[in-house]
C-alpha cells in the first residue's frame, strides 16, 4: 500500500506537466497579444492555437476541459468581433485580459466540483489503478485550486490596471508573470512535498 502511494505520488508529480502548460498556451497567446487594438486578432490566434494543440486529442475523442473552454471562449470572442460594432465591444476591448483570466479561474475552480482539470493531464502519465486513490485526487485538487487562485488574482490585477493606468506595467505584466511562475513551480514541487509529509 505504501509503495502504491509513493508510485501514485511520483507519477502524479509529473501531472502531465507538459500537457497542462500546453493547455494554457492559447490563453497565454491571447494574453500577450490582446490590447486595445489587437484583441480581435489575439482571439483568432488563441482559437487557432487551441484547435492545433488539441487536434490530436479531438481526433481521439479525448475532450480536455481546458482545451474545450479555450476553443469555446476564443470562438465566441471571434464571432462577437465579426458581428458587433466596435462601440458595442468597447467593454471587451478594455477588459479582454480580465475576462480571459476570469474565465480561466472559473474553469479551474469550477472543475473542482467535478473532476479537477489537472487530473485529466495527470491520467496520461499514471496507471488507471491509481486514478481514484486519495493521494492522486488530493494532489490534483490542490494543484487545480492553485491555478484557479492564480488566475483569479491575475483577473483582479488586470481590473486594477484599467483603474490605475500608471501602474499598468506592474499590474498587467510583472505581477501576473510572478504568479504564473509561482504556479508552475508549485505544480512541480507540491506532489513530492505532499508525499514527504505522508
Rosetta blueprint (number, residue, H / E / L):
1 X L
2 X H
3 X H
4 X H
5 X H
6 X H
7 X H
8 X H
9 X H
10 X H
11 X H
12 X H
13 X H
14 X H
15 X L
16 X L
17 X H
18 X H
19 X H
20 X H
21 X H
22 X H
23 X H
24 X H
25 X H
26 X H
27 X H
28 X H
29 X H
30 X H
31 X H
32 X H
33 X H
34 X L
35 X L
36 X L
37 X L
38 X L
39 X H
40 X H
41 X H
42 X H
43 X H
44 X H
45 X H
46 X H
47 X H
48 X H
49 X H
50 X H
51 X H
52 X H
53 X H
54 X H
55 X H
56 X H
57 X H
58 X H
59 X H
60 X L
61 X L
62 X L
63 X L
64 X L
65 X H
66 X H
67 X H
68 X H
69 X H
70 X H
71 X H
72 X H
73 X H
74 X H
75 X H
76 X H
77 X H
78 X H
79 X H
80 X H
81 X H
82 X H
83 X H
84 X L
85 X L
86 X H
87 X H
88 X H
89 X H
90 X H
91 X H
92 X H
93 X H
94 X H
95 X H
96 X H
97 X H
98 X H
99 X H
100 X H
101 X H
102 X H
103 X H
104 X H
105 X H
106 X H
107 X H
108 X H
109 X H
110 X H
111 X H
112 X L
113 X L
114 X L
115 X L
116 X L
117 X H
118 X H
119 X H
120 X H
121 X H
122 X H
123 X L
124 X L
125 X L
126 X L
127 X L
128 X H
129 X H
130 X H
131 X L
132 X L
133 X L
134 X H
135 X H
136 X H
137 X H
138 X H
139 X H
140 X H
141 X H
142 X H
143 X H
144 X H
145 X H
146 X H
147 X H
148 X H
149 X H
150 X H
151 X H
152 X H
153 X H
154 X H
155 X H
156 X H
157 X H
158 X H
159 X H
160 X H
161 X H
162 X H
163 X H
164 X L
165 X H
166 X H
167 X H
168 X H
169 X H
170 X H
171 X H
172 X H
173 X H
174 X H
175 X H
176 X H
177 X H
178 X H
179 X H
180 X H
181 X H
182 X H
183 X H
184 X H
185 X H
186 X H
187 X H
188 X H
189 X H
190 X H
191 X H
192 X H
193 X H
194 X H
195 X H
196 X H
197 X L
198 X L
